[in-house]
Amino acid sequence: MNARDENSTTETEHAILKAVFAQHAVGLLLIDDGMRIVRANKVASAMRSGSVDQMVGKRFTEAFGLVDPEVEEAVVREVLATGVPVVDRLVRGRDWPDGRSKRVYSVTTTRLKNERGDILGLSALAVDVTESERTRRRKDILGTVRERVGRRLDVLAICEELANAVVPAFSGSAVVEVVEAIVRGENPPIAPLDQDIPLRRAAFKGHTPARPVGEIRHPPHGTPFSRVLTDLRPRLVEIDEDAPWLRADTARAEAIRASAAYSLLVVALELRGEVFGMVSFYRHGDEEPFDSEDVQLASAICTHAVLCIDNARRFARERAIAATVQRRALPQRPVDLSTVEIASLVLAAREGGGAWFDVTPMSGARTALIVGDVSGRGMAAATTMGQLRTALCSLVALDLDADELLARLNDTVIRLAEERAALPAGDPLHREPLTAGCVVAIYDPIDLTCTIACAGLPGPVIVEPEGSSYFSNAPVGPLLGGSDNTPFAAVTVQLREMSLLAMGTADLAGRSPTQAGRMQAVLEQNPEQDIHDLCDALAYALDDGDRREEATVLLVRTKRLPPGQVVERDLPPGPEAAPMARAAVRDQLERWGVGDDTAATAELVASELVGNAVRYGAPPLQLRMILDRALTCEVTDASLSAPHLRHARLADETGRGLFIVATLVSNWGIRYHENGKTVWAELATSPPHEA
């Protein structure tokens, strides 16, 4: 080969080498015999969020912040000495800047030699496999838990198996606490956990323990542990030595400091809404902090553990009657509405009570927000609360105003009180008067208004988006079922989008100035915070651990229904109104992308409603269409006469309009207002998709 060919070959080799470093899809490093990086590609530097220049010249153990630098350097030197490559070795490095998070790399190391056999150094191919390794590790941990936990049919033994299975694979320390009654084979309590129910420390493994295994104590109030036992939501907490909840449990705080724990994950042991206990996972020192994926894994671990505990205890399916009635009488699932974001806070009392809340959709995209409280405690209050909640749900469906709702509910309470008074003199309920408090707020996301009426309970606290707050000026009417016949009054307030409403029972929302001031201060401090986190903050501020009466707060964040989902059309009072309405509906539903079948039905419904208004109503006439959880067609006119659904005879030429509407729609009704009435009908459909 002549010099020209040699030069050409050299140039080609350099070009290939340059292309490999520029285009290789994995991290590529060249390391000299001093273990220093002499060349790296951009993929390798991106693994450390730096540039190639920052890596060149550094020892590879330093550049990648390896967890075990001496071990990894020994492995690489062995490759340099023997020439035997190491393929796909998992190497762990620390992530910057905290140094606790770990990265995992799959590294293949090969010795490099020239044509004469001289050792030039090493090449290393590195691939970041952190996420896949974390997924594999979590699957392994869950598999280990399912294999090892539940071998013995004993509650305390299962708790010990759980602690041994998760430490140190998942956390540095683990504390398993169960309700004391569970150990004795009794039925588990219903959430929220009563403040007087003790927990037994069933198992511990890890660093410095706060208390000995077997100790029985009540859960500390005002801490993540008490909050988990209240609403059964896992808590992921970054431990701060100045956190106020640490002061509520000094022994645990001292153990946390002694063990250098900095990340805490608390998960309830719960099944079908029943509380068996909780598990606290801690990570210490240079262990990785918990993240959202760890929350899911911990929840899966605890789900398996509680099933094993339930099996070992030979779970008795019957529940405590009073607790069951009270729980079933409350909403079982949160209402999913696009115009309000809701969260509830329940502070339980020793004997339970009759506090309740409700969030009920209404026509015209409105929402009824309700908080109530029945006098008394125990089974009687729980059953009465269920009766009133059922009655109020039926009344809301009639599209009554807030003050009318309270007036009709007051009639129901009076009848129930009369039935109670008619009981035999020996019945304890005969001597117990029946009254109830209730506040109703009807939120309109189109006009951004809220109509509020109160009976024995204060109106809601309203917090503006920037943090200022005020109590609504709704007059507080008499208690329901009381002797005062003063009529109930309603006021309408204008709200801004993303305002907060806090509606609560008397001792939280206004009867106690101290509690009301605390609630306002918490809400004003961070009004944009996640609404569930705000409920936690309220619980920390309001739950003093010595509550005699059950308390409830309904927290609501309001949203505006987008203007594009509401369309209004004025119609003439003559027969031409129906075809105009059909055309308007057809055009608008085409813009919204509503299916042809629904559009055809909506045209017919709108035509019948408009025809009914032209024939029996009074001008002016207006058509309104709303696309939210359902497609709503509304026709408004100035007449107060009520249309009636009837079955027309075969020979009749009219009278079938509302009958046709009722057979085609999912719901329909009439609501009255100051200037007339609105007849509305809802068709099931999907909300519009955002572009």
C-alpha positions as CSV (number, residue, x, y, z in Angstrom):
1,M,0.0,0.0,0.0
2,N,1.5,3.3,-1.0
3,A,1.5,6.5,1.1
4,R,-1.5,7.9,-0.7
5,D,-3.6,4.8,0.1
6,E,-2.4,4.9,3.7
7,N,-3.4,8.5,4.1
8,S,-6.8,7.7,2.5
9,T,-7.3,4.9,4.9
10,T,-6.4,7.0,7.8
11,E,-8.8,9.8,6.8
12,T,-11.5,7.2,6.4
13,E,-10.9,5.8,9.8
14,H,-10.9,9.2,11.3
15,A,-14.2,10.0,9.6
16,I,-15.7,6.8,10.8
17,L,-14.5,7.5,14.3
18,K,-15.9,11.0,14.2
19,A,-19.3,9.7,12.9
20,V,-19.5,7.1,15.6
21,F,-19.0,9.7,18.3
22,A,-21.4,12.1,16.7
23,Q,-24.2,9.7,15.7
24,H,-24.0,6.8,18.2
25,A,-27.3,6.4,20.0
26,V,-25.7,5.3,23.3
27,G,-23.2,7.0,25.6
28,L,-19.6,6.4,24.3
29,L,-16.5,7.0,26.4
30,L,-12.8,6.5,25.8
31,I,-10.8,6.0,29.0
32,D,-7.0,6.0,29.4
33,D,-5.0,3.7,31.7
34,G,-5.3,6.4,34.4
35,M,-9.0,5.9,34.4
36,R,-9.6,9.4,33.0
37,I,-12.0,10.2,30.2
38,V,-10.2,11.3,27.1
39,R,-13.2,11.5,24.8
40,A,-17.0,11.3,25.1
41,N,-20.0,11.8,22.9
42,K,-22.9,14.1,23.5
43,V,-25.2,11.2,24.6
44,A,-22.8,10.4,27.5
45,S,-22.6,14.0,28.6
46,A,-26.4,14.3,28.4
47,M,-26.6,11.5,31.0
48,R,-24.9,13.9,33.5
49,S,-26.7,17.1,32.2
50,G,-23.4,18.6,31.2
51,S,-21.2,19.2,28.2
52,V,-18.5,17.0,26.7
53,D,-15.8,19.5,27.7
54,Q,-16.9,19.2,31.4
55,M,-16.4,15.4,31.3
56,V,-13.1,15.1,29.4
57,G,-10.1,14.9,31.8
58,K,-12.2,13.7,34.8
59,R,-11.9,10.2,36.3
60,F,-14.9,8.3,35.1
61,T,-15.9,7.5,38.7
62,E,-16.1,11.2,39.5
63,A,-17.8,12.2,36.2
64,F,-20.7,9.8,36.8
65,G,-20.8,10.2,40.7
66,L,-20.7,6.4,41.2
67,V,-22.1,5.0,44.3
68,D,-19.3,2.4,44.7
69,P,-16.3,4.1,42.9
70,E,-13.6,1.7,44.3
71,V,-15.5,-1.4,43.2
72,E,-16.2,-0.1,39.7
73,E,-12.7,1.1,39.2
74,A,-11.4,-2.3,40.2
75,V,-13.7,-3.9,37.6
76,V,-12.4,-1.6,34.9
77,R,-8.8,-2.2,35.8
78,E,-9.4,-5.9,35.5
79,V,-10.6,-5.4,32.0
80,L,-7.5,-3.3,31.2
81,A,-5.3,-6.0,32.6
82,T,-6.9,-9.1,31.2
83,G,-8.6,-7.9,28.1
84,V,-11.8,-9.8,29.0
85,P,-14.7,-7.4,28.4
86,V,-17.5,-6.8,30.9
87,V,-20.9,-6.8,29.1
88,D,-24.0,-5.0,30.4
89,R,-22.8,-4.5,33.9
90,L,-25.3,-2.4,36.0
91,V,-23.5,0.6,37.5
92,R,-25.2,3.0,39.9
93,G,-24.4,6.7,40.0
94,R,-25.8,9.6,42.0
95,D,-28.0,12.2,40.4
96,W,-27.2,15.9,40.8
97,P,-27.8,18.2,42.6
98,D,-29.3,16.4,45.6
99,G,-27.0,13.3,45.4
100,R,-29.8,11.1,46.9
101,S,-31.5,10.2,43.6
102,K,-29.8,7.3,41.8
103,R,-29.2,6.7,38.2
104,V,-28.5,3.2,36.8
105,Y,-26.4,2.6,33.7
106,S,-25.9,-0.6,31.7
107,V,-22.2,-0.4,30.8
108,T,-20.1,-2.6,28.4
109,T,-16.3,-2.1,28.9
110,T,-13.8,-3.3,26.3
111,R,-10.0,-3.0,26.1
112,L,-8.5,-1.1,23.1
113,K,-5.2,-2.0,21.4
114,N,-3.5,-0.8,18.3
115,E,-2.1,-2.8,15.4
116,R,1.1,-3.4,17.2
117,G,-0.7,-4.8,20.3
118,D,-0.1,-1.7,22.5
119,I,-2.8,-1.1,25.1
120,L,-4.4,2.2,24.3
121,G,-7.1,2.3,27.0
122,L,-10.7,1.4,27.3
123,S,-14.0,2.0,25.5
124,A,-17.2,2.1,27.5
125,L,-20.7,2.0,26.0
126,A,-23.3,3.3,28.6
127,V,-27.1,3.2,28.4
128,D,-29.3,4.9,31.1
129,V,-31.6,2.1,32.2
130,T,-32.8,3.9,35.4
131,E,-36.5,3.8,34.7
132,S,-36.6,0.2,33.5
133,E,-34.5,-0.9,36.5
134,R,-36.9,1.0,38.8
135,T,-39.8,-0.7,37.2
136,R,-38.2,-4.1,37.5
137,R,-37.2,-3.5,41.1
138,R,-40.7,-2.5,42.0
139,K,-42.1,-5.6,40.4
140,D,-39.6,-7.7,42.3
141,I,-40.5,-6.0,45.6
142,L,-44.2,-6.6,45.0
143,G,-43.6,-10.2,44.0
144,T,-41.6,-10.7,47.2
145,V,-44.4,-9.2,49.3
146,R,-46.9,-11.4,47.7
147,E,-44.7,-14.5,48.2
148,R,-43.7,-13.9,51.8
149,V,-46.6,-12.0,53.4
150,G,-49.6,-14.0,54.4
151,R,-48.0,-17.4,55.1
152,R,-49.4,-17.5,58.6
153,L,-53.0,-16.9,59.7
154,D,-52.1,-14.5,62.5
155,V,-52.5,-10.8,62.4
156,L,-49.3,-9.9,64.2
157,A,-47.3,-12.5,62.3
158,I,-48.5,-11.1,59.0
159,C,-47.5,-7.6,60.1
160,E,-44.0,-8.9,61.0
161,E,-43.8,-10.6,57.6
162,L,-44.7,-7.3,55.9
163,A,-42.0,-5.4,57.7
164,N,-39.3,-8.0,56.9
165,A,-40.4,-8.0,53.2
166,V,-40.1,-4.3,52.6
167,V,-36.9,-3.5,54.6
168,P,-34.4,-2.8,53.1
169,A,-35.7,-3.6,49.6
170,F,-38.3,-0.7,49.6
171,S,-37.5,1.5,52.6
172,G,-34.9,1.9,55.3
173,S,-37.5,1.5,58.1
174,A,-41.1,0.4,58.3
175,V,-43.6,0.6,61.1
176,V,-46.9,-1.4,60.9
177,E,-49.7,-0.3,63.2
178,V,-53.1,-2.0,63.4
179,V,-56.3,-1.1,65.2
180,E,-56.2,-2.9,68.5
181,A,-59.7,-4.4,68.0
182,I,-58.4,-6.2,64.9
183,V,-55.9,-8.2,67.0
184,R,-58.8,-9.4,69.1
185,G,-60.7,-10.5,66.0
186,E,-63.3,-7.8,66.1
187,N,-64.7,-5.9,63.2
188,P,-62.6,-3.0,61.8
189,P,-63.9,0.5,62.3
190,I,-65.2,2.6,59.4
191,A,-63.3,5.6,58.2
192,P,-62.8,8.2,59.4
193,L,-61.1,6.6,62.4
194,D,-62.5,7.7,65.7
195,Q,-60.1,9.5,67.9
196,D,-60.6,7.1,70.8
197,I,-59.7,3.9,68.9
198,P,-56.2,2.8,69.9
199,L,-53.5,1.4,67.5
200,R,-51.1,-1.4,68.4
201,R,-47.5,-1.2,67.1
202,A,-47.6,-4.6,65.5
203,A,-44.2,-4.7,63.8
204,F,-41.0,-2.6,63.2
205,K,-37.8,-3.1,61.3
206,G,-35.1,-0.6,60.4
207,H,-33.4,2.2,62.2
208,T,-34.0,3.7,65.7
209,P,-37.6,2.8,66.9
210,A,-39.7,5.4,68.4
211,R,-41.6,2.9,70.7
212,P,-41.4,-0.8,71.4
213,V,-43.4,-3.3,69.4
214,G,-46.6,-4.1,71.2
215,E,-47.3,-0.7,72.6
216,I,-50.9,0.5,72.3
217,R,-51.7,4.2,71.9
218,H,-54.1,6.6,70.2
219,P,-53.0,8.0,66.9
220,P,-51.5,11.5,67.3
221,H,-53.8,14.3,66.1
222,G,-52.7,17.0,63.7
223,T,-50.2,14.7,61.8
224,P,-50.1,12.9,58.5
225,F,-50.9,9.7,60.4
226,S,-54.2,11.0,61.7
227,R,-55.1,12.4,58.2
228,V,-54.4,9.1,56.5
229,L,-56.7,7.3,59.0
230,T,-59.4,10.0,58.3
231,D,-59.7,9.9,54.5
232,L,-57.6,6.8,53.6
233,R,-55.4,8.8,51.1
234,P,-51.7,8.0,51.2
235,R,-49.4,10.8,52.4
236,L,-46.0,11.5,50.9
237,V,-44.1,13.9,53.2
238,E,-40.7,15.4,53.0
239,I,-39.7,15.6,56.6
240,D,-38.8,19.1,57.9
241,E,-37.5,19.3,61.5
242,D,-39.6,22.5,61.9
243,A,-42.9,20.8,60.7
244,P,-45.7,21.5,63.2
245,W,-47.0,17.9,63.1
246,L,-43.7,16.6,64.6
247,R,-44.5,18.5,67.8
248,A,-47.6,16.4,68.2
249,D,-45.5,13.2,68.6
250,T,-42.2,13.9,70.4
251,A,-41.1,10.3,70.6
252,R,-41.5,9.8,66.9
253,A,-39.8,13.2,66.2
254,E,-36.7,12.1,68.2
255,A,-36.5,8.8,66.4
256,I,-36.7,10.5,63.1
257,R,-33.9,12.9,64.0
258,A,-31.8,10.0,65.4
259,S,-32.2,7.9,62.2
260,A,-31.7,10.8,59.8
261,A,-35.0,10.0,58.1
262,Y,-35.9,12.7,55.6
263,S,-38.7,11.0,53.4
264,L,-41.9,9.6,54.8
265,L,-44.7,7.6,53.1
266,V,-47.8,6.8,55.2
267,V,-50.4,4.4,53.7
268,A,-53.6,3.2,55.3
269,L,-54.4,-0.5,55.7
270,E,-57.9,-0.3,54.5
271,L,-60.4,-2.6,52.8
272,R,-63.8,-1.5,51.5
273,G,-63.6,1.7,53.5
274,E,-62.8,-0.1,56.8
275,V,-59.6,0.9,58.7
276,F,-57.3,-1.9,59.8
277,G,-54.3,0.4,60.6
278,M,-51.5,2.0,58.7
279,V,-47.9,1.4,57.5
280,S,-45.2,4.2,57.8
281,F,-42.2,3.8,55.4
282,Y,-39.1,5.9,56.1
283,R,-36.0,6.5,54.0
284,H,-32.8,7.8,55.5
285,G,-29.4,9.3,54.7
286,D,-28.5,8.8,51.1
287,E,-31.4,6.6,50.2
288,E,-33.5,7.8,47.3
289,P,-36.6,9.9,48.2
290,F,-40.1,8.5,47.7
291,D,-41.9,9.5,44.6
292,S,-45.4,9.1,43.1
293,E,-44.5,5.7,41.7
294,D,-43.5,4.6,45.2
295,V,-46.9,5.7,46.4
296,Q,-48.6,3.4,44.0
297,L,-46.2,0.5,44.9
298,A,-46.8,1.1,48.7
299,S,-50.6,1.1,48.1
300,A,-50.3,-2.2,46.2
301,I,-48.2,-3.7,49.0
302,C,-50.7,-2.5,51.7
303,T,-53.6,-3.8,49.6
304,H,-52.1,-7.3,49.6
305,A,-51.2,-7.1,53.3
306,V,-54.7,-6.0,54.4
307,L,-56.2,-8.9,52.4
308,C,-54.0,-11.3,54.3
309,I,-54.9,-9.6,57.6
310,D,-58.6,-9.8,56.7
311,N,-58.3,-13.5,55.9
312,A,-56.4,-14.2,59.1
313,R,-58.9,-12.5,61.3
314,R,-61.8,-14.4,59.6
315,F,-63.3,-11.1,58.7
316,A,-66.9,-10.8,60.0
317,R,-69.0,-9.1,57.2
318,E,-71.4,-7.4,59.5
319,R,-70.4,-3.8,60.4
320,A,-71.3,-1.6,63.3
321,I,-74.9,-0.5,62.5
322,A,-74.7,3.1,63.3
323,A,-71.4,3.7,61.5
324,T,-72.7,1.8,58.5
325,V,-75.9,3.9,58.3
326,Q,-73.9,7.1,58.6
327,R,-71.3,6.2,56.0
328,R,-73.9,5.0,53.5
329,A,-76.0,8.1,53.9
330,L,-73.1,10.3,52.7
331,P,-72.0,10.5,49.1
332,Q,-70.1,7.4,48.3
333,R,-68.1,8.8,45.4
334,P,-67.0,12.4,44.6
335,V,-69.1,14.1,41.9
336,D,-67.1,14.7,38.7
337,L,-68.2,18.1,37.4
338,S,-66.3,20.4,35.0
339,T,-67.6,23.6,36.7
340,V,-66.6,22.9,40.3
341,E,-63.7,21.2,42.1
342,I,-64.7,19.7,45.4
343,A,-63.1,18.2,48.5
344,S,-64.6,17.4,51.9
345,L,-63.3,17.4,55.4
346,V,-65.0,15.3,58.1
347,L,-63.8,15.6,61.7
348,A,-65.4,12.7,63.5
349,A,-66.7,12.7,67.1
350,R,-66.8,9.9,69.6
351,E,-70.4,8.9,69.0
352,G,-70.8,10.0,65.4
353,G,-73.4,12.6,64.4
354,G,-75.7,13.8,61.7
355,A,-73.5,16.1,59.7
356,W,-73.6,15.7,55.9
357,F,-72.8,17.3,52.7
358,D,-74.0,16.9,49.1
359,V,-73.0,18.2,45.6
360,T,-75.9,17.7,43.2
361,P,-76.0,18.7,39.5
362,M,-78.9,20.9,38.4
363,S,-80.3,22.1,35.1
364,G,-78.5,24.8,33.2
365,A,-75.1,23.5,34.2
366,R,-75.7,24.7,37.8
367,T,-74.7,22.9,40.9
368,A,-76.3,22.6,44.3
369,L,-73.8,22.7,47.2
370,I,-75.3,21.6,50.5
371,V,-74.0,21.2,54.1
372,G,-76.3,20.1,56.9
373,D,-76.2,19.0,60.5
374,V,-78.9,17.1,62.4
375,S,-79.2,17.5,66.2
376,G,-78.2,14.5,68.4
377,R,-75.7,11.7,68.0
378,G,-75.5,8.1,67.3
379,M,-78.0,5.9,65.4
380,A,-80.9,8.4,65.6
381,A,-78.9,11.3,64.1
382,A,-77.4,9.1,61.4
383,T,-80.8,7.7,60.3
384,T,-82.4,11.2,60.4
385,M,-79.6,12.6,58.4
386,G,-80.2,9.9,55.7
387,Q,-83.8,10.8,55.6
388,L,-83.2,14.5,55.2
389,R,-80.5,14.0,52.6
390,T,-82.8,11.8,50.5
391,A,-85.6,14.4,50.8
392,L,-83.3,17.2,49.8
393,C,-82.0,15.3,46.7
394,S,-85.6,14.9,45.6
395,L,-86.3,18.6,46.1
396,V,-83.2,19.7,44.2
397,A,-84.6,17.8,41.2
398,L,-87.6,20.1,41.2
399,D,-85.4,23.1,40.3
400,L,-86.5,25.1,43.3
401,D,-84.6,28.2,44.5
402,A,-82.3,27.9,47.5
403,D,-84.8,29.5,49.9
404,E,-87.7,27.3,48.6
405,L,-85.5,24.2,49.1
406,L,-85.1,25.1,52.8
407,A,-88.8,25.9,53.2
408,R,-89.8,22.5,51.8
409,L,-87.1,20.7,53.8
410,N,-88.3,22.5,56.9
411,D,-91.8,20.9,56.3
412,T,-90.1,17.5,56.3
413,V,-88.2,18.1,59.5
414,I,-91.5,19.3,61.2
415,R,-93.3,16.1,60.2
416,L,-90.4,13.9,61.4
417,A,-90.4,15.9,64.7
418,E,-94.1,15.3,65.1
419,E,-93.6,11.5,64.5
420,R,-90.9,11.5,67.2
421,A,-93.1,13.4,69.6
422,A,-95.8,10.8,69.1
423,L,-93.5,8.0,70.3
424,P,-94.3,6.3,73.6
425,A,-93.2,8.2,76.6
426,G,-90.6,5.5,77.5
427,D,-88.8,5.8,74.2
428,P,-85.6,7.9,74.6
429,L,-86.3,9.7,71.3
430,H,-89.6,11.0,72.7
431,R,-87.7,13.4,74.9
432,E,-85.1,14.4,72.3
433,P,-86.2,17.4,70.1
434,L,-85.4,17.2,66.4
435,T,-83.9,20.2,64.7
436,A,-81.4,20.5,61.8
437,G,-79.2,23.2,60.3
438,C,-78.6,23.5,56.6
439,V,-76.9,25.9,54.1
440,V,-77.7,25.7,50.4
441,A,-75.6,27.4,47.7
442,I,-76.6,27.1,44.0
443,Y,-73.7,28.0,41.7
444,D,-74.2,29.1,38.2
445,P,-71.0,28.7,36.1
446,I,-72.4,30.7,33.2
447,D,-73.3,33.9,35.0
448,L,-70.7,33.2,37.8
449,T,-73.3,33.8,40.5
450,C,-74.0,31.9,43.7
451,T,-77.4,32.0,45.4
452,I,-77.2,31.2,49.1
453,A,-79.8,30.4,51.8
454,C,-79.1,29.5,55.4
455,A,-81.1,27.7,58.1
456,G,-79.3,27.7,61.4
457,L,-75.8,27.5,59.8
458,P,-73.6,30.4,58.7
459,G,-73.1,31.2,55.0
460,P,-69.9,30.1,53.3
461,V,-66.5,31.7,53.5
462,I,-65.6,33.1,50.1
463,V,-61.9,33.4,49.2
464,E,-60.9,35.4,46.2
465,P,-58.3,34.0,43.8
466,E,-55.6,36.4,45.1
467,G,-56.3,35.4,48.7
468,S,-58.7,37.9,50.3
469,S,-61.7,36.4,52.0
470,Y,-65.1,37.4,53.4
471,F,-68.2,35.8,54.8
472,S,-71.2,35.9,52.5
473,N,-73.9,38.3,53.6
474,A,-76.6,35.6,53.5
475,P,-79.0,36.1,56.5
476,V,-79.0,33.1,58.8
477,G,-82.5,31.8,59.1
478,P,-84.0,29.7,61.9
479,L,-83.1,26.1,62.5
480,L,-85.2,23.6,60.5
481,G,-88.0,22.2,62.6
482,G,-87.7,25.0,65.2
483,S,-90.6,27.1,66.6
484,D,-89.5,30.2,64.7
485,N,-91.7,30.7,61.6
486,T,-89.5,33.4,60.0
487,P,-89.3,32.7,56.3
488,F,-85.9,31.9,54.8
489,A,-84.2,34.4,52.6
490,A,-81.7,34.0,49.8
491,V,-79.0,36.3,48.5
492,T,-77.1,36.1,45.2
493,V,-73.4,37.0,45.2
494,Q,-71.2,37.5,42.2
495,L,-68.1,35.3,42.1
496,R,-64.8,35.4,40.2
497,E,-63.6,32.4,38.5
498,M,-61.4,30.1,40.7
499,S,-62.9,31.4,43.9
500,L,-63.0,29.2,46.9
501,L,-66.2,28.5,48.9
502,A,-65.8,26.9,52.4
503,M,-69.2,25.6,53.7
504,G,-69.2,24.0,57.1
505,T,-71.2,23.1,60.2
506,A,-71.7,25.7,62.9
507,D,-68.6,25.2,65.1
508,L,-66.2,25.4,62.1
509,A,-67.8,27.9,59.8
510,G,-68.9,30.7,62.1
511,R,-70.3,29.9,65.5
512,S,-66.8,29.7,67.0
513,P,-64.9,32.8,66.1
514,T,-61.6,31.1,66.9
515,Q,-62.2,28.2,64.5
516,A,-63.6,30.5,61.8
517,G,-60.5,32.7,62.1
518,R,-58.2,29.7,61.7
519,M,-60.1,28.5,58.7
520,Q,-59.9,31.9,57.0
521,A,-56.2,32.1,57.7
522,V,-55.5,28.7,56.2
523,L,-57.5,29.4,53.1
524,E,-56.1,32.9,52.6
525,Q,-52.5,31.7,52.9
526,N,-52.5,29.7,49.7
527,P,-55.8,29.8,47.8
528,E,-54.3,28.3,44.6
529,Q,-53.1,25.1,46.5
530,D,-54.5,21.7,45.5
531,I,-58.0,21.5,47.1
532,H,-57.3,18.2,48.8
533,D,-54.1,19.6,50.3
534,L,-56.1,22.6,51.5
535,C,-58.4,20.1,53.3
536,D,-55.3,18.6,55.0
537,A,-54.1,22.1,56.0
538,L,-57.6,22.8,57.5
539,A,-57.5,19.5,59.4
540,Y,-54.1,20.3,60.9
541,A,-55.4,23.7,62.0
542,L,-58.9,22.7,63.2
543,D,-58.6,19.2,64.6
544,D,-57.6,19.6,68.3
545,G,-58.2,16.0,69.2
546,D,-61.0,16.6,71.7
547,R,-64.0,17.0,69.4
548,R,-67.4,16.4,71.0
549,E,-69.5,17.2,67.9
550,E,-68.9,15.9,64.4
551,A,-67.9,18.6,62.0
552,T,-67.9,18.8,58.2
553,V,-66.5,21.3,55.7
554,L,-67.2,21.2,52.0
555,L,-64.5,23.0,50.0
556,V,-65.4,24.1,46.5
557,R,-63.3,25.8,43.8
558,T,-65.5,27.4,41.2
559,K,-64.8,27.4,37.4
560,R,-66.5,29.2,34.5
561,L,-68.2,27.2,31.8
562,P,-66.3,28.2,28.7
563,P,-68.3,30.7,26.6
564,G,-68.0,28.5,23.6
565,Q,-70.1,25.9,25.3
566,V,-73.1,28.2,25.7
567,V,-75.2,29.6,22.9
568,E,-78.3,31.8,23.1
569,R,-80.7,32.8,20.3
570,D,-83.7,35.2,20.5
571,L,-86.7,33.8,18.7
572,P,-89.8,35.6,17.2
573,P,-93.2,34.8,18.8
574,G,-94.7,33.4,15.7
575,P,-94.8,30.0,13.9
576,E,-91.5,30.7,12.2
577,A,-89.7,30.3,15.6
578,A,-89.6,26.5,15.4
579,P,-87.8,26.2,12.1
580,M,-85.4,28.9,13.2
581,A,-84.7,26.9,16.4
582,R,-84.1,23.7,14.4
583,A,-81.6,25.5,12.1
584,A,-79.8,27.1,15.1
585,V,-79.5,23.8,16.8
586,R,-78.3,22.0,13.7
587,D,-75.6,24.6,12.9
588,Q,-74.4,24.8,16.5
589,L,-74.2,21.0,17.1
590,E,-72.2,20.7,13.9
591,R,-69.7,23.2,15.2
592,W,-69.5,21.3,18.5
593,G,-69.0,18.0,16.7
594,V,-72.0,16.3,18.2
595,G,-73.0,13.1,16.5
596,D,-75.8,13.0,13.9
597,D,-78.2,10.9,16.0
598,T,-77.9,13.2,19.0
599,A,-78.2,16.3,16.7
600,A,-81.4,15.0,15.1
601,T,-82.9,14.3,18.5
602,A,-81.9,17.7,19.7
603,E,-83.5,19.4,16.7
604,L,-86.8,17.6,17.4
605,V,-86.7,18.4,21.1
606,A,-85.9,22.1,20.5
607,S,-88.7,22.3,17.9
608,E,-91.3,20.8,20.3
609,L,-90.2,23.1,23.2
610,V,-90.3,26.2,21.0
611,G,-93.7,25.2,19.5
612,N,-95.1,24.7,23.0
613,A,-93.8,28.2,24.0
614,V,-95.3,29.8,20.9
615,R,-98.7,28.2,21.5
616,Y,-99.0,28.5,25.2
617,G,-96.4,31.0,26.4
618,A,-95.7,34.7,26.0
619,P,-92.9,36.7,24.3
620,P,-90.1,37.3,24.5
621,L,-88.8,33.8,23.6
622,Q,-85.2,32.6,23.8
623,L,-83.4,29.4,23.0
624,R,-80.3,28.4,24.9
625,M,-78.0,25.4,24.3
626,I,-75.4,24.3,26.8
627,L,-72.8,21.6,26.2
628,D,-71.3,20.3,29.5
629,R,-71.9,16.9,31.2
630,A,-75.0,16.7,28.9
631,L,-76.5,18.6,26.0
632,T,-79.1,21.0,27.4
633,C,-81.8,22.7,25.3
634,E,-83.7,25.5,27.2
635,V,-86.6,27.6,26.0
636,T,-87.5,30.6,28.0
637,D,-90.7,32.7,27.8
638,A,-92.5,35.3,29.9
639,S,-95.5,33.2,30.9
640,L,-95.8,31.6,34.3
641,S,-98.3,29.0,33.1
642,A,-97.0,25.4,33.7
643,P,-96.9,23.0,30.7
644,H,-98.3,19.5,31.5
645,L,-97.3,16.2,30.0
646,R,-100.4,14.3,28.9
647,H,-101.3,11.3,26.7
648,A,-103.1,12.6,23.6
649,R,-105.9,10.6,22.1
650,L,-105.7,9.3,18.6
651,A,-108.0,12.0,17.2
652,D,-106.2,14.9,19.0
653,E,-104.1,17.1,16.7
654,T,-102.0,18.6,19.6
655,G,-100.9,17.7,23.1
656,R,-98.1,15.4,22.2
657,G,-95.1,17.8,22.5
658,L,-93.9,17.3,26.0
659,F,-94.7,13.6,25.8
660,I,-92.4,13.3,22.8
661,V,-89.8,15.3,24.6
662,A,-90.0,13.1,27.7
663,T,-89.5,9.9,25.7
664,L,-86.4,11.2,23.9
665,V,-84.4,12.9,26.6
666,S,-82.6,11.7,29.8
667,N,-84.2,14.4,31.9
668,W,-86.5,17.4,31.6
669,G,-88.1,20.0,33.8
670,I,-89.3,23.5,34.4
671,R,-87.8,26.3,36.5
672,Y,-89.5,29.6,37.3
673,H,-87.8,32.9,37.6
674,E,-88.8,36.5,38.1
675,N,-89.6,37.2,34.4
676,G,-91.2,33.9,33.5
677,K,-90.2,30.3,33.1
678,T,-87.7,28.0,31.4
679,V,-88.5,24.6,30.1
680,W,-85.4,22.5,29.7
681,A,-84.4,19.1,28.4
682,E,-81.1,17.2,28.7
683,L,-79.7,14.7,26.2
684,A,-76.8,12.4,27.1
685,T,-73.6,13.2,25.1
686,S,-69.9,13.7,25.6
687,P,-68.3,17.1,26.4
688,P,-66.5,18.9,23.6
689,H,-62.9,17.9,22.9
690,E,-60.3,20.6,23.2
691,A,-58.2,21.2,20.2
